[in-house]
Structure formats: C-alpha cells, structure tokens
C-alpha cells in the first residue's frame, strides 16, 4: 500500500487503520449521495424502483461495549452469537442507495417507516416503487403508502394463507400467460391489485425440496421404530428430527406412548397426512402479490418482484467475498465503520459488474478480480559493492488475458515505483532467497 500511494510504510499500520475507521462514519451519507450521482453519470442508473430487505451479521466475542449487539433471529444460523440487523435499499441494477445498522433484536416490521422517511429526506420526494417480501410491511404502513399525496407505490408478497383466503375471488378467473413458465390471474380488492402468479419451475423446486425433507424425516422415524429407545430418548430424537425437517414435519402424524407406557411398535406409530400434503402441493409455485398500482402490467409486476433476488445476491456477496462477517470490533462505532467499509467494497464490485456488462459481458466481477489478482507487487533486492541494498519495487507484468481485460475496462496500470537504496535490508523485508528478475 505504501508503494502504491507513494507514502511512508506506516500508512498501513494497525492503529492508523483504526483511526481511519473512527473518522469514516461521519461521511457515510455524503458518500452515498456522491455515488448515486456517479452511477447516474456512468450508467444512466434508474432510481425509481427500490428493493428493500434485511439481513443480520454476527459478532465474535462478548461485545459488552456495543449497545447494538443483541440476540435475535439469525439469518446466518448462529443464534448462539450476538448480532446486528442490517436493512438495505438497492436499485434493480444492484446499486445501493442507503443502509442502516440496527439492534440485533429489531423486528422487520418496525423498520420500513423509518426508511421511507430517510430516502425522502436524503434524496427528496419522488414517484418511487418499493418492492418488498412478505413480513416487512404492516397493514398500517401500506395504508400510509396508498395516500395519494405521498406518490409512493409498493409491490409486496403476501403469505400463502392469503391465497386460500381469496380463493373465491380468483378460482373462476382465467389464467393469463406472461412468460413461458409463468401464468397470472388478476383481481382488485380495496383499491389494490392482487396478482396470483403460478411458476412451473418454482412449483417443481418447492415440491422436490419438501419431498427431500419428508423422505429424510420418514427414514429417521423408521429407524426409531426399529430401535425402540426409551420414551425420553424417543421424544428428544423426534424433537431433533422436527427441527431439521422444518415445515415438512407438519405432514406427518405421530402417535407417541403416554408417560409411563412402554415404547412398542403399537404405541409408537406415524403416518403421512396425504390429504394435507396433496392440498399443499396444489399451491406449490403460487405467489400472491399485492400492489397499489392497479393499472400496471402484470408481467412488469412479476418481473419487479423476482428482482428481489438482486438484494439477496448483494447480501451473499457481502457475507462471502467481502467478509462482513464475523465482526470482531468491540466498539459500536468501529463495528458500524467495518460494515461501511464492506458496503463501499460492494459499491466498487457492483460498479465493476456494470462496467463488465458494457465492455466485457462474458465476465463476472469475481472472475475479473481473479484475473487481476495475478498482478502482484514484489521487491527485487540487489546488493551493492559498498554494502548497501538497491530495492526495486515492481508489479508483475500482466498476462495476455489480463491485458485484454484492462483494455476492455479502459484501465491503465500506474508507472513502476521508483527504486530506493537502504543500508538495512530488513527495513524493506527482502526475500530470503534471490528473486528472479526479467530483463
């Protein structure tokens, strides 16, 4: 880093990096406003459709000095750790407009009103469409969004129980094909447009996932019935199997012996509720969407809703390549700054993604970074006759594929750093063995 920036090596010293974190948070809003304008200039980005969702990330350690570190619903499968909840708003192209770090026990339903106000305060009021998954907005918030003076529209999924609730309204309506594998039915109710969508691909996936869990559950139950453990052990094993099976457990009816009764093949029995399973399979692949855009094309609404996968991809990237988790910082402001650094890295990644789409559409950001990672900094150490060392900092020459990538992205490598002479080779960390040099 010191060679690239042309400064003293202490620029990358640990305490200095901590001080950078301490100064970073106050510029968060200005950074995102600048990025929004930059994306509009570079890619003509559209900010009229916003995707909203939440995730969590966990801490390692006690975190006694972090007031936001709480236990709550863990999306990382780590309920044993303290965590924070992160709410994110991005565009359909993946450009983030804003995010907030909240207490780890924050309920999804309590976050939307604050974000609506935050976006309007930061970027002004405009005709925006908010796309969300079920479980985020409350009926009260949706009623506020339907206010004509706010000029805010929404598209939100609903629980599958709503499909059965509105069955009489859509049962006799004809299906309308909007894609090869997607059909929809439309009906209005209470000033809202309801879109019942049926995806054959999703239907096959949901059925297969349930069948896989159900088969695994039945196999375990058969093993229990074969071994006939004690009643206490049986209940513990059934509890563990229930946790693993999830919702598939509800399709199996189990008879267990009463307290004090022996576990036998007659007292411990199970069977699949075929009627309930069949009724559920009929609803597989069905989604019920609701929106206050009553005149909108149903194909557009379906396309907007499936774009929620963009925000899921952003969360995956933050947690994998960009390593936002786990967090080791003990102080609240440093943990928040750590998350901000991860989001700025994601901003660079999504910018690279959109540049690649324009200039090198066959590459993903990950594959491009893998090619660029072959360019490395090395020190070539040459002893002089007077006992000193000539240090030549050099980056390796890119191969043919990397040169083509740099050309496509319109990027130029900087000049090679200037040489330096030192009397103490340990200061420059020379290699223990001679470094090969291309002349």
Wavefront OBJ file of the C-alpha trace (Angstrom):
o trace
v 0.000 0.000 0.000
v 2.819 2.419 0.820
v 4.429 1.847 -2.603
v 1.157 2.365 -4.454
v 0.353 5.562 -2.541
v 3.923 6.869 -2.504
v 3.961 7.415 1.256
v 5.668 6.012 4.337
v 5.066 2.317 5.116
v 3.259 3.298 8.351
v 0.181 4.134 6.257
v -0.912 0.512 6.755
v -0.069 0.372 10.443
v -2.878 -1.165 12.532
v -3.584 1.802 14.826
v -3.707 4.184 11.877
v -6.281 1.990 10.167
v -8.347 2.027 13.363
v -8.225 5.835 13.375
v -9.435 5.804 9.770
v -12.457 3.787 10.891
v -13.124 6.369 13.616
v -13.270 9.181 11.029
v -15.232 7.356 8.351
v -18.813 7.197 9.656
v -19.481 10.936 9.574
v -19.079 10.890 5.772
v -21.470 7.989 5.159
v -24.409 9.997 3.788
v -22.212 12.225 1.619
v -20.509 9.144 0.178
v -23.789 7.547 -0.873
v -25.115 10.787 -2.367
v -21.892 11.139 -4.381
v -22.096 7.508 -5.507
v -25.720 7.931 -6.623
v -24.725 10.827 -8.866
v -21.705 8.934 -10.169
v -23.804 5.883 -11.110
v -26.311 8.150 -12.843
v -23.480 9.717 -14.886
v -21.705 6.436 -15.710
v -24.617 4.095 -16.345
v -27.749 6.308 -16.524
v -28.950 4.371 -13.485
v -32.666 4.386 -12.675
v -33.615 5.014 -9.029
v -37.405 4.830 -9.377
v -37.745 1.165 -8.313
v -36.231 0.296 -4.926
v -35.749 -3.161 -3.432
v -35.857 -3.394 0.368
v -34.833 -6.268 2.611
v -32.990 -7.066 5.843
v -30.293 -9.460 6.973
v -28.114 -9.990 10.030
v -24.429 -10.461 10.746
v -22.917 -11.821 13.924
v -20.100 -10.942 16.329
v -17.325 -12.988 17.842
v -16.800 -12.056 21.495
v -18.753 -10.649 24.411
v -19.334 -7.201 22.828
v -20.043 -5.566 26.184
v -19.224 -2.114 24.758
v -21.541 -2.457 21.739
v -25.091 -1.367 22.540
v -26.448 -2.722 19.229
v -25.173 -6.253 19.780
v -28.259 -8.285 20.706
v -29.561 -11.781 20.234
v -32.323 -12.157 17.674
v -33.420 -14.104 14.631
v -30.145 -15.096 12.933
v -30.085 -15.336 9.133
v -26.582 -16.806 9.486
v -27.644 -19.830 11.512
v -25.721 -18.557 14.539
v -28.323 -17.999 17.295
v -25.541 -18.526 19.839
v -23.878 -15.220 18.873
v -24.805 -11.602 19.359
v -25.669 -9.832 16.133
v -26.821 -6.653 14.397
v -29.574 -6.314 11.798
v -28.771 -4.587 8.501
v -31.539 -3.028 6.397
v -30.640 -2.276 2.775
v -32.214 -0.397 -0.130
v -30.857 -1.043 -3.626
v -31.995 -0.453 -7.192
v -32.910 -3.207 -9.640
v -29.353 -2.941 -11.036
v -27.875 -3.564 -7.593
v -26.791 -0.002 -6.770
v -27.255 0.610 -3.012
v -28.948 3.867 -2.029
v -28.849 3.511 1.748
v -28.469 1.049 4.589
v -28.852 1.124 8.339
v -27.278 -0.918 11.137
v -29.867 -1.703 13.817
v -30.056 -3.583 17.083
v -29.748 -7.339 16.703
v -33.278 -7.963 18.039
v -35.007 -5.475 15.699
v -38.237 -6.746 14.144
v -38.533 -6.432 10.358
v -41.974 -4.847 10.662
v -40.649 -1.865 12.631
v -38.094 -0.689 10.053
v -39.955 0.362 6.917
v -41.449 3.659 8.117
v -38.029 4.993 9.082
v -36.528 4.026 5.745
v -39.326 5.679 3.766
v -38.623 8.903 5.644
v -34.844 8.519 5.264
v -34.993 8.151 1.475
v -37.390 11.093 1.099
v -35.241 13.283 3.371
v -31.961 12.374 1.665
v -32.993 12.260 -1.997
v -36.250 14.223 -1.985
v -39.829 13.139 -2.665
v -40.430 11.365 -5.974
v -42.585 8.692 -7.578
v -40.855 5.596 -6.308
v -41.899 1.965 -6.243
v -40.888 -0.130 -3.229
v -40.571 -3.889 -3.736
v -40.515 -6.000 -0.558
v -41.003 -9.531 0.606
v -43.851 -10.554 2.865
v -43.322 -9.954 6.563
v -41.803 -6.476 6.222
v -44.725 -4.030 5.810
v -47.670 -3.846 8.192
v -51.208 -3.053 7.055
v -50.843 0.348 8.709
v -47.715 1.191 6.692
v -49.317 0.037 3.443
v -52.305 2.267 4.136
v -49.938 5.219 4.606
v -48.174 4.395 1.327
v -51.525 4.384 -0.502
v -52.020 8.035 0.451
v -52.190 9.904 -2.921
v -50.194 12.826 -1.537
v -47.142 10.631 -0.884
v -46.825 9.444 -4.520
v -45.361 6.157 -3.258
v -46.261 2.790 -4.742
v -45.465 -0.674 -3.496
v -45.286 -4.282 -4.594
v -45.190 -6.824 -1.814
v -45.587 -10.558 -1.460
v -48.228 -12.000 0.841
v -48.295 -15.153 2.985
v -49.569 -18.257 1.232
v -52.511 -18.334 3.620
v -53.855 -15.326 1.705
v -54.160 -17.497 -1.410
v -56.750 -19.629 0.329
v -58.403 -16.560 1.877
v -59.062 -15.039 -1.562
v -59.818 -18.367 -3.239
v -63.384 -17.416 -4.161
v -62.168 -14.301 -5.979
v -59.641 -15.971 -8.247
v -60.923 -19.543 -8.575
v -63.081 -18.894 -11.654
v -60.769 -16.347 -13.298
v -58.798 -17.369 -16.412
v -55.024 -17.734 -16.346
v -53.041 -15.263 -18.441
v -49.598 -16.299 -19.675
v -46.918 -13.639 -19.154
v -43.895 -15.908 -19.746
v -43.279 -19.428 -20.971
v -43.391 -20.825 -17.426
v -45.401 -18.129 -15.610
v -49.193 -17.626 -15.618
v -51.141 -14.999 -13.663
v -54.655 -14.153 -12.532
v -55.676 -10.604 -11.612
v -58.346 -9.174 -9.347
v -58.859 -5.921 -7.445
v -59.923 -5.569 -3.847
v -59.965 -2.492 -1.605
v -58.077 -0.271 -4.041
v -55.289 -2.801 -4.515
v -54.369 -5.046 -7.418
v -53.759 -8.682 -6.487
v -51.659 -10.812 -8.823
v -51.795 -14.570 -8.357
v -48.748 -15.932 -10.179
v -48.005 -19.587 -10.942
v -44.471 -20.614 -11.874
v -43.985 -24.196 -13.063
v -40.249 -24.042 -12.387
v -40.764 -22.860 -8.837
v -43.523 -25.423 -8.358
v -41.167 -28.286 -9.217
v -38.462 -26.875 -6.940
v -40.744 -26.449 -3.912
v -42.215 -29.932 -4.342
v -38.769 -31.501 -4.647
v -37.428 -29.678 -1.566
v -40.406 -30.767 0.550
v -40.158 -34.345 -0.691
v -36.454 -34.475 0.161
v -37.065 -33.319 3.744
v -40.071 -35.575 4.141
v -38.138 -38.644 2.962
v -35.311 -37.872 5.380
v -37.818 -37.457 8.245
v -39.591 -40.741 7.493
v -36.265 -42.544 7.324
v -35.378 -41.309 10.815
v -38.777 -42.239 12.206
v -38.464 -45.739 10.786
v -35.043 -46.066 12.446
v -36.576 -45.009 15.786
v -39.386 -47.526 15.383
v -36.842 -50.214 14.635
v -34.569 -49.466 17.642
v -37.415 -48.610 20.095
v -35.498 -46.330 22.512
v -36.833 -45.222 25.879
v -39.678 -42.702 25.837
v -37.445 -39.790 26.909
v -34.876 -40.614 24.234
v -37.649 -41.008 21.677
v -39.056 -37.547 22.404
v -35.599 -35.999 22.167
v -34.952 -37.664 18.809
v -38.354 -36.607 17.494
v -37.614 -33.026 18.587
v -34.288 -33.039 16.749
v -35.946 -34.512 13.648
v -38.657 -31.825 13.807
v -36.074 -29.055 13.845
v -34.302 -30.498 10.809
v -37.472 -31.236 8.865
v -38.951 -27.757 9.300
v -42.397 -27.362 7.773
v -42.287 -30.879 6.341
v -42.848 -32.154 9.896
v -46.440 -30.896 9.761
v -47.359 -33.509 7.146
v -46.611 -36.451 9.440
v -48.949 -37.534 12.237
v -47.082 -39.238 15.086
v -48.518 -41.274 17.945
v -46.187 -41.497 20.957
v -46.712 -43.563 24.115
v -48.143 -41.878 27.175
v -45.966 -41.181 30.189
v -45.064 -44.464 31.880
v -46.137 -46.506 28.867
v -43.570 -48.729 27.153
v -42.331 -47.829 23.653
v -43.528 -50.556 21.306
v -44.425 -50.775 17.646
v -48.089 -50.446 18.641
v -47.651 -47.404 20.941
v -45.236 -45.554 18.613
v -46.636 -45.140 15.118
v -46.594 -42.495 12.395
v -48.304 -41.848 9.067
v -48.262 -39.213 6.342
v -51.272 -36.901 6.140
v -51.797 -37.413 2.407
v -54.795 -35.094 2.133
v -52.912 -32.182 3.682
v -49.836 -32.928 1.585
v -51.872 -33.018 -1.637
v -53.621 -29.720 -0.815
v -50.258 -28.061 -0.164
v -48.740 -29.403 -3.373
v -51.568 -27.807 -5.342
v -50.403 -24.408 -4.034
v -46.713 -25.004 -4.791
v -45.202 -22.441 -7.116
v -48.047 -19.957 -6.463
v -47.354 -16.393 -5.327
v -49.886 -13.764 -4.371
v -48.588 -10.235 -4.926
v -50.359 -7.030 -3.981
v -49.776 -3.501 -5.225
v -51.461 -0.120 -5.277
v -50.578 0.186 -8.992
v -53.927 -1.075 -10.220
v -53.227 -0.177 -13.869
v -49.791 -1.813 -14.053
v -48.983 -4.643 -16.477
v -48.903 -7.950 -14.531
v -45.777 -9.072 -16.393
v -43.984 -5.944 -15.199
v -45.102 -6.569 -11.629
v -43.887 -10.169 -11.731
v -40.539 -9.064 -13.188
v -40.143 -6.451 -10.448
v -40.881 -8.947 -7.710
v -38.403 -11.587 -8.875
v -35.748 -8.857 -8.937
v -35.635 -9.220 -5.153
v -33.001 -11.828 -5.941
v -30.708 -8.839 -6.598
v -30.743 -7.842 -2.943
v -30.272 -11.467 -1.874
v -27.204 -11.600 -4.144
v -25.901 -8.409 -2.501
v -26.190 -9.997 0.949
v -24.414 -13.153 -0.266
v -21.587 -11.094 -1.712
v -21.188 -9.081 1.497
v -21.008 -12.243 3.592
v -18.735 -14.253 1.295
v -16.283 -12.357 -0.933
v -16.407 -9.108 1.067
v -16.297 -10.813 4.502
v -18.583 -8.571 6.503
v -18.966 -11.445 8.981
v -17.997 -12.182 11.649
v -17.303 -8.815 13.296
v -14.530 -8.661 15.902
v -14.597 -4.910 16.699
v -15.668 -4.293 20.288
v -16.820 -0.665 19.968
v -20.132 0.284 18.361
v -18.762 2.939 16.023
v -15.933 0.703 14.813
v -18.288 -2.183 14.113
v -20.508 0.226 12.148
v -17.454 1.517 10.265
v -16.424 -2.066 9.467
v -19.841 -2.613 7.857
v -19.496 0.676 5.952
v -16.140 -0.453 4.523
v -17.789 -3.700 3.381
v -20.582 -1.721 1.695
v -18.082 0.555 -0.048
v -16.345 -2.574 -1.315
v -19.720 -3.785 -2.581
v -20.208 -0.418 -4.327
v -16.904 -0.990 -6.153
v -17.977 -4.523 -7.006
v -21.354 -3.512 -8.442
v -19.663 -0.713 -10.402
v -17.238 -3.260 -11.859
v -20.188 -5.542 -12.645
v -21.938 -2.867 -14.688
v -18.730 -1.884 -16.487
v -18.142 -5.520 -17.389
v -21.699 -5.793 -18.746
v -20.896 -2.935 -21.117
v -17.313 -3.807 -22.130
v -16.718 -7.492 -21.269
v -20.140 -9.163 -20.867
v -18.706 -12.663 -20.552
v -17.005 -11.926 -17.227
v -18.337 -11.633 -13.690
v -16.751 -9.390 -11.035
v -15.332 -12.449 -9.261
v -13.680 -13.819 -12.407
v -12.330 -10.369 -13.286
v -10.813 -9.972 -9.816
v -9.246 -13.422 -10.111
v -7.525 -12.350 -13.324
v -6.412 -9.020 -11.852
v -5.077 -10.760 -8.729
v -2.270 -12.234 -10.841
v -0.698 -8.752 -10.847
v 1.370 -8.689 -7.658
v 3.849 -6.337 -6.018
v 7.346 -7.688 -5.373
v 10.659 -6.263 -4.146
v 13.792 -7.084 -6.141
v 16.793 -6.722 -3.767
v 20.242 -6.198 -5.306
v 23.382 -5.832 -3.082
v 25.806 -3.036 -3.946
v 29.602 -3.109 -3.655
v 29.563 -0.700 -0.677
v 27.365 -2.982 1.470
v 24.046 -1.269 0.822
v 20.972 -2.661 -0.963
v 19.222 -1.419 -4.100
v 15.469 -2.096 -3.709
v 13.397 -2.228 -6.897
v 9.653 -2.359 -6.088
v 7.906 -3.825 -9.111
v 4.484 -5.128 -10.035
v 4.423 -8.218 -12.217
v 3.582 -7.802 -15.873
v 0.008 -8.877 -16.707
v -0.507 -11.863 -18.969
v -2.382 -11.681 -22.258
v -5.863 -12.262 -20.790
v -5.312 -9.664 -18.074
v -4.040 -7.092 -20.591
v -7.165 -7.640 -22.702
v -9.331 -7.205 -19.591
v -7.573 -3.952 -18.657
v -8.029 -2.714 -22.217
v -11.738 -3.592 -22.210
v -12.229 -1.787 -18.890
v -10.179 1.185 -20.163
v -7.799 0.936 -17.230
v -4.073 1.732 -17.295
v -1.536 0.460 -14.804
v 0.428 3.171 -12.949
v 4.152 3.661 -13.572
v 6.508 1.291 -11.772
v 7.523 2.701 -8.346
v 10.966 4.354 -8.211
v 13.938 2.400 -6.768
v 15.407 3.151 -3.376
v 18.666 2.388 -1.567
v 18.840 1.259 2.025
v 21.648 0.281 4.387
v 19.429 -2.149 6.320
v 17.744 -4.772 4.144
v 15.420 -5.816 6.991
v 13.554 -2.497 6.644
v 12.431 -3.476 3.194
v 11.691 -7.117 4.059
v 13.785 -8.623 1.225
v 13.200 -12.183 0.178
v 15.433 -14.755 1.890
v 16.414 -16.217 -1.460
v 17.391 -14.349 -4.674
v 14.339 -13.089 -6.567
v 14.229 -13.962 -10.294
v 14.211 -10.874 -12.468
v 13.036 -10.450 -16.049
v 15.349 -8.154 -18.014
l 1 2 3 4 5 6 7 8 9 10 11 12 13 14 15 16 17 18 19 20 21 22 23 24 25 26 27 28 29 30 31 32 33 34 35 36 37 38 39 40 41 42 43 44 45 46 47 48 49 50 51 52 53 54 55 56 57 58 59 60 61 62 63 64 65 66 67 68 69 70 71 72 73 74 75 76 77 78 79 80 81 82 83 84 85 86 87 88 89 90 91 92 93 94 95 96 97 98 99 100 101 102 103 104 105 106 107 108 109 110 111 112 113 114 115 116 117 118 119 120 121 122 123 124 125 126 127 128 129 130 131 132 133 134 135 136 137 138 139 140 141 142 143 144 145 146 147 148 149 150 151 152 153 154 155 156 157 158 159 160 161 162 163 164 165 166 167 168 169 170 171 172 173 174 175 176 177 178 179 180 181 182 183 184 185 186 187 188 189 190 191 192 193 194 195 196 197 198 199 200 201 202 203 204 205 206 207 208 209 210 211 212 213 214 215 216 217 218 219 220 221 222 223 224 225 226 227 228 229 230 231 232 233 234 235 236 237 238 239 240 241 242 243 244 245 246 247 248 249 250 251 252 253 254 255 256 257 258 259 260 261 262 263 264 265 266 267 268 269 270 271 272 273 274 275 276 277 278 279 280 281 282 283 284 285 286 287 288 289 290 291 292 293 294 295 296 297 298 299 300 301 302 303 304 305 306 307 308 309 310 311 312 313 314 315 316 317 318 319 320 321 322 323 324 325 326 327 328 329 330 331 332 333 334 335 336 337 338 339 340 341 342 343 344 345 346 347 348 349 350 351 352 353 354 355 356 357 358 359 360 361 362 363 364 365 366 367 368 369 370 371 372 373 374 375 376 377 378 379 380 381 382 383 384 385 386 387 388 389 390 391 392 393 394 395 396 397 398 399 400 401 402 403 404 405 406 407 408 409 410 411 412 413 414 415 416 417 418 419 420 421 422 423 424 425 426 427 428 429 430 431 432 433 434 435 436 437 438 439
